[in-house]
Amino acid sequence: MKKWNIGKPDIDLSKKLTSGSDLTSLCADVLVSRGVTSLEQAADFIRTKEPEDPFMLKDMEKAVEIINEAVESCQKICIYGDYDCDGITSTVMLYSYLECLGADVFYYIPERSEGYGLNSEAVNKISESGTELIITVDNGISAFEEAKLIKELGMSLVITDHHQPGETLPQADAIVNPHRKDCGSSFKYLCGAGVVLKLIAALDGGDYDMAIEQFGDLAAVGTVADIVTLTGENRFIVETGLRLIKNTENCGLIELMRVAGLIDENEQYKDIVSNSVAFMLAPRINAAGRFGSPLQAVELLLCDDPEEAHELALELDLLNKKRKEEEQNIINEIYEYIDKNPSILSQRVLVFSGDGWHHGVIGIAASRIVERFDKPCFIITREGDTSRGSARAFGDFSVFGCLTACSDVLSRFGGHQGAGGFSLLTADVEKFSEQIQKYAHDNHENMPLNTLKAEKVIMPQEITVANIESLKLLEPFGEGNRQPVFAVIGAVIQDIIPMSAGAHTKLHLKYGGISLFAPMFNTRAETLPFTRGEVWDFMVMLEINEYKGMKSINLRICDFRKNGINQESFFAAASAYEKYIRKEELPEAYYKRMCPERNELVKVYSAIGQTDISFMSLYAKIDPKTMNYCKIKICLDIFREMGLVSISDSCDTITKIKVEKKVDLENSNILRELRCKWGIRVVQ
């Protein structure tokens, strides 16, 4: 269960925004919930302004001079990109522009096996081809040795990057990076494609018209894919680029949208929003670098033949399916391990390792584990004597801080607060895992809770088509400008409707005086904890569904819980249970409170019933005022110990086991240990 943080927008501020504008009250509430306090701030947020003069970026003038000179003197130019979606779109944009100028230009993108960024072997090959100028896109800011080698080989180097630089910079003829301490640009959060868009505008004299018209679509794809904040200049790039995508002349992008289902059989474009890019286009482009070659994606986006582009798009689609399969295989292995070692879920940080897991997808797998179990996750793939890993986290647990603290066993690492990658010797994996737990213990007595933020409690009368459509004014949604989430408190379960032969479920809710429907895809009705007539709370996104010209509202459920749950008590009890499982010392009074009486054991066992049940379904059946999370969990542990239930912690299912003879719970070692902890003498 996630922690809910429900906003309470200031009513007076919301009225101030609506009285001086045509904003709906719901739209105003969202803006106020996000810190907007005046009409001027609201206008600045909603209106997108063209990015500032590209020459405000440090070294942009130098970069333009060097590149123009290279083009005019027919020097051979290499664009050195990266194998992710941002690096690929950046490469395509700059290559296409320079080729149109008549430059002698080619591109080089390392395979994932070569590692990120410049490498000496590639630099030597590029030099041998007669190259005189290397321009990096989406990399280069940390390539100190490679930059030195480039200089020794007599080539010029222009670095364009958006990653954080260190205290010193590589040797280069120009370094364009908004994060440079001496950079005067006001907006710092561009991705690689955003920096390249500005470079192209600067090469064109500083005006953005041509750059946006020709490359705004690809810049938007790169920006959304790289999960940079969709505020400020990025908001302009994405909003403008999403409009351009529907009229794009890029054959490869058109065919990619076709195979992704964004263009139907009648050549009609579906509504293309930032989520369309994030979940349908970017994964297919990224799949090339993960399961094929990034050059496949570059070739697609440079292709001008529709038939060839379609074949290339199908290749990327197939690679993306392979990515999904490999990702699911890793998740399945992790789930199998969890079910054999359930206590692992009580660790502060979840750490998993496996042989030969594809290093291109372990980061995605880590994100899924974080979402499923609400804990930071490190996943390591063992590749012979060496291992590689990826980590994801949330809140104030710092992945980079953890990796830094464990750096004595790491051969290489990098990252930031919420994510990171690393390499180490396979022999050190166990030691590294122990160090991760020590770092978490030393820095977090109680680990941060995965928190879901809602703008406000939305009232039934506010849920109208007009109100929900008004929220489109706040698009594009993404990092830094998430799609609004609202709390629906006290909805009655009217019906639980299976769909598609039971593969999906639709909830019919009564909220105040209105009926609402919430489709839950890939969720079978029998796995849900709801019973008709019960009252539940939901965190939802509100979406418009249009069918045969009629518009209706659907709820997209983000989380749910039984009405009346006190989340502070829930998480306090969960924390106590996990500390007990980790064998951390608790106050003696805790053991007395968590030790179940016989009647409580009977109550929990009876509540399980004869069909599979999830923990939250079981929890919903038992009054939390009489028995908290910790005690219910301990009851289940006792039942599992005594062979009365089987539990799949990975799938969250509890199943009663048929027993042939009476089981005496007094023989439970867990029960005996708990009683000893608070001073009851156990009779042997």
Buried (B, 14 or more C-beta within 10 A) or exposed (E): BBBBEBBEBEEEBBEBBBEEBEBBBBBBBBBBBBEBEEBEBBEEBBEBEBBBBBBBBBBBBBBBEBBEEBBEEEBBBBBBBBBBBBBBBBBBBBBBBBBEEEBBBBBBBBEBEEEBBBBEEBBEEBBEEEBBBBBBBBBBBBBBEBBBBBBEBEBBBBBBBBBEBEEEBBBBBBBBBBBBEEBEBEBBBBBBBBBBBBBBBBBBEBEBEBBBEBBBBBBBBBBBBBBBBBBBBBBBBBBBBBEBBBEBEBBBBBBBBBBBEBBEEEEEBBEBBBBBBBEBBBBBBBBBBBBBBBBBBBBBBBBEEEEBBBEBBBBBBBBBEBBBEBBEBBBEBBBEBBBEEBEBBBBBBBBBBBEEBBBBBBBBBBBBBBEBBBBBBBBBBBBEEBBBBBBBBBBEBBBBBBBBBBBEBBEEBBBEBBBBBBBBBBEBBEBBBEBBBBBBBEBBEEBBBBEBBBBBBBEBEBBBBEBBBBBEBBBBBBBBBBBBBBBBBBBBBBEBEEBEEEEBBBBBBBBEEEEBBBBBEEBEBEBBBBEEEEEBBBBBBBBBEEEEEEEEBBBBBBBBBBBEBEBEEBBBBBBBBBBBBEEEEBEEEBBBBBBBEEEBBEBBBEBBEEEBBBBBBBBBBBEBEEBBBBBBBBBBBBBBBBEBBBBBBBEBBBEBEEEEEEBEBEEBEBBBEBBEBBEEEEEE
